[in-house]
Structure formats: structure tokens, C-alpha cells
């Protein structure tokens, strides 16, 4: 299986960023890591191994990107508006540095945004904001409103709310989308949400699924037994949905 390591200085983030690429052709998968995770997590947790046959046969080319969650949403002592500002810089890094690499290596390919846990949030929010670049979403065990307190998962914006936060919480903004071009672009997406029945995020997934349907945006919500919020569960989900 082809494996490539990349590292470069990101002008927008003002730091070195790393990523791994697996495969040589096929649909491009923009794979966001879990909460505060690194670009190598999915390889270490054998999620890439689950996809090995599809990768080797040229059906998938997987780009495992790094996160900066510890500098944004999980940055302790940082005021919420600064957390959001750092997150938006990360979004620009993906948009203006990672996507061009993907298009250069695999031009004209079918694009999939995927992720587990916090990575599912990144995949969904990015795809919903830039649906012109994405054809499919596979989001596993995600929460799509980071301002909610859900069991032991804290409100990551600490009660603070403003317009920028609103426009980056899919569970909030999807209800009020009225721009027809954006709605049409979202309706073209293939959207797969998967979550465990006992996962604290389950109700949030149901709410997002219903909000999408209310806007005529088709999606598939798969509810698994138990919490299903571990690498062993994500390996099974990937085998089915990606």
C-alpha cells in the first residue's frame, strides 16, 4: 500500500503541519482526526488497515490530516472568540493548503469528508460550508453543536455565543439556511451519520438528521448498539460506509 508523509510550514497557521496519504488513486478521503488527535491516529488505531483492500485496489486515496484542537476548541484559558478565530484559520489551512494537494495528486476525483468524534464535527462543518468541494460525508460519533453540555462533554465555548459561533455549529445554522444555491449544493451531498444509541451525542445526531430533512437535504442516520464510540466501532463503521 502506498504511504506518503508530508510536512510543510503553513503560512496561515504559522507552524509546521503534517499529514499522511494512503493510496494511489480513487475517491479522495479528507479524514479528520478525533478530539485533539494527530495525523497518525487512524493508522495507529488500525482504521487504515480496515480500508487497506479498497486503498490497494485504487478505490480510495486517504488523506489523514492533523488537528489543532488543542489550540482552538480545547485551548484552556483561551477566550471563546479566540478559540473560534484559531479554528477558522485551521479551516483556511484545509481549504487553501490541503485541498490543493489533493487536487494536484488526484485531479477530478470524487471527494469525501470523513471523521470520528471531533473529526466528525470538522468533516460535517467543512462540507456544509463548502459543499462545492465535497460529494460525500461519513461522520461517526460526532456532535454538531459544541456549545451544548452533554453528560461529561463540556460546552467548549463556555456559555459564550456570537454570530461566528452560530455559523460554525451545524445543528444551529442548518435550520435557517435559505439561500437556494447553497441548499441545492447541500442536497447533492451524500450524507452518512453513524452514532451509538448510548452515545451522549445520539440525540444531537437525531436532531441534525431531522433538521436536514426539514430542508429537503437527504441523509442517512445509522444508530448502533451501545455507545459505539471507540476505534473498534469506527473500524466496523468504516468498512460499511466508506
C-alpha positions in Angstrom: 0.0 0.0 0.0 1.4 3.4 -1.0 2.1 5.6 2.0 3.4 9.1 1.8 4.3 11.6 4.6 4.1 15.3 4.1 5.2 18.2 6.3 5.3 21.9 5.4 5.1 25.3 7.1 1.6 26.6 7.0 1.5 30.4 6.4 -2.0 30.8 7.8 -1.3 28.7 10.9 2.3 29.9 11.3 3.5 26.4 12.2 4.6 23.2 10.6 1.7 20.9 9.7 1.9 17.2 8.9 -0.3 14.7 7.1 -0.3 11.1 5.7 -1.5 9.9 2.4 -2.5 6.3 1.7 -3.2 5.0 -1.7 -2.5 6.0 -5.3 -6.0 6.6 -6.9 -9.7 6.5 -6.4 -12.0 8.7 -4.4 -10.2 11.2 -2.2 -11.0 11.0 1.6 -10.3 14.0 3.7 -10.0 12.3 7.1 -10.2 14.5 10.1 -8.7 13.0 13.4 -10.7 12.5 16.6 -10.7 15.0 19.5 -7.2 16.6 19.9 -5.9 13.8 17.7 -2.9 13.7 15.4 -2.5 12.8 11.7 -1.2 9.3 12.6 -4.0 8.3 15.0 -6.1 6.4 12.4 -3.1 4.4 11.2 -2.1 3.5 14.8 -5.7 2.5 15.6 -5.8 0.3 12.5 -8.6 2.2 10.8 -6.4 2.5 7.7 -5.8 -1.3 7.9 -9.6 -1.7 7.7 -9.5 0.2 4.4 -6.4 -1.4 3.1 -8.1 -3.6 0.4 -10.0 -0.6 -1.0 -6.9 1.5 -0.9 -4.7 -1.1 -2.6 -7.3 -1.7 -5.3 -7.3 2.0 -6.2 -10.8 2.7 -4.9 -9.8 5.1 -2.1 -6.9 7.6 -1.5 -7.0 8.7 2.1 -5.5 11.9 3.4 -5.1 11.8 7.2 -4.7 15.5 8.3 -3.5 16.8 11.6 -5.7 18.8 14.0 -5.1 21.9 16.1 -7.9 21.3 18.5 -5.6 22.0 21.5 -5.1 25.5 20.1 -8.7 26.1 19.3 -11.7 24.4 21.0 -9.6 22.6 23.6 -7.3 25.5 24.4 -7.7 26.0 28.2 -7.8 29.6 29.3 -8.4 31.0 25.9 -11.4 33.3 25.4 -14.0 31.6 23.2 -13.8 34.2 20.4 -10.1 33.5 20.1 -10.8 29.7 20.0 -13.1 30.3 17.1 -10.6 32.6 15.3 -8.0 29.8 15.5 -10.5 27.2 14.3 -11.2 29.4 11.2 -7.5 29.6 10.5 -7.4 25.8 10.5 -10.3 25.8 8.1 -8.4 28.1 5.8 -5.4 25.7 6.1 -7.6 22.8 4.9 -9.2 24.9 2.2 -6.1 26.6 0.7 -3.3 24.1 1.5 -4.6 20.6 1.9 -7.3 20.6 -0.8 -4.9 21.9 -3.5 -2.5 19.0 -2.6 -5.4 16.6 -3.0 -6.4 18.1 -6.4 -2.8 18.1 -7.6 -2.3 14.4 -6.7 -5.7 13.2 -7.8 -7.4 15.7 -10.1 -11.1 15.5 -10.7 -11.6 12.8 -8.0 -14.8 12.2 -6.0 -14.3 13.9 -2.7 -15.3 12.5 0.7 -15.1 14.3 4.1 -14.9 11.9 7.0 -14.1 11.8 10.7 -14.7 10.2 14.1 -15.7 12.1 17.2 -14.4 15.6 16.9 -13.3 14.7 13.5 -16.9 14.2 12.5 -17.7 17.7 13.5 -14.9 19.0 11.4 -16.0 16.9 8.4 -19.6 18.0 8.6 -19.0 21.6 9.3 -16.4 21.9 6.5 -18.6 20.1 4.0 -21.7 22.1 4.9 -19.8 25.4 4.5 -18.0 24.3 1.3 -20.3 21.7 -0.4 -18.9 22.7 -3.8 -15.7 20.7 -2.9 -17.3 17.7 -1.3 -19.5 14.9 -2.6 -20.0 12.7 0.4 -19.7 12.9 4.2 -19.1 10.0 6.6 -19.4 11.3 10.1 -19.0 8.8 13.0 -19.8 9.5 16.7 -19.8 13.3 16.2 -21.5 16.2 17.9 -22.6 19.1 15.8 -23.2 21.8 18.4 -20.1 22.3 20.5 -22.0 24.8 22.7 -24.1 22.0 24.3 -23.2 20.4 27.6 -23.7 16.7 27.0 -23.0 14.5 30.0 -19.3 14.8 30.7 -18.7 16.6 27.4 -18.4 20.3 28.3 -19.7 23.3 26.4 -16.4 24.1 24.5 -17.4 27.8 24.2 -18.1 28.2 27.9 -21.5 29.8 27.5 -20.3 32.4 25.1 -22.2 32.9 21.8 -21.9 35.2 18.8 -22.6 35.1 15.1 -19.3 33.4 14.3 -20.0 30.6 16.7 -23.5 30.3 15.3 -22.2 29.9 11.7 -19.9 27.1 12.7 -22.4 24.9 14.7 -24.2 22.8 12.1 -27.1 21.9 14.5 -27.8 25.7 14.8 -27.3 27.1 11.4 -28.8 24.4 9.2 -32.4 25.4 10.4 -32.1 28.9 8.9 -30.4 28.3 5.6 -32.5 29.9 2.9 -30.0 30.6 0.1 -31.2 28.5 -2.8 -27.8 27.8 -4.3 -26.4 26.6 -1.0 -29.5 24.4 -0.4 -29.1 22.9 -3.8 -25.4 22.2 -3.2 -26.2 20.5 0.2 -29.0 18.5 -1.4 -26.4 17.0 -3.8 -24.3 15.6 -0.9 -24.4 12.0 0.2 -24.6 12.3 4.0 -24.0 9.4 6.4 -24.2 9.9 10.1 -23.4 7.0 12.4 -23.6 7.0 16.2 -24.2 4.7 19.2 -27.5 4.5 20.9 -25.9 5.2 24.2 -23.5 7.8 23.0 -24.2 11.2 24.6 -24.2 12.7 21.1 -27.0 10.4 19.9 -29.8 12.9 20.3 -27.7 15.6 18.7 -27.3 13.3 15.7 -31.0 12.7 15.5 -31.7 16.5 15.7 -29.3 17.2 12.9 -30.7 14.5 10.7 -34.3 15.8 11.2 -33.1 19.4 10.6 -31.5 18.3 7.3 -34.7 16.5 6.3 -36.8 19.6 7.0 -34.7 21.4 4.5 -35.0 18.7 1.9 -31.5 17.5 2.4 -31.3 13.7 2.3 -29.2 11.9 4.8 -28.8 8.5 6.4 -28.6 8.1 10.1 -27.4 4.8 11.5 -27.8 4.1 15.2 -25.5 1.4 16.5 -26.0 -0.7 19.7 -24.2 0.6 22.8 -22.0 3.6 22.9 -20.0 2.7 19.8 -17.5 5.5 20.4 -14.2 3.6 20.2 -11.7 2.7 17.4 -13.1 -0.9 17.3 -16.5 0.5 16.4 -15.2 3.0 13.9 -13.3 0.3 12.1 -16.6 -1.6 11.6 -18.4 1.6 10.5 -15.7 2.5 8.0 -15.9 -0.9 6.5 -19.6 -0.4 5.8 -20.0 3.3 5.0 -16.7 4.4 3.3 
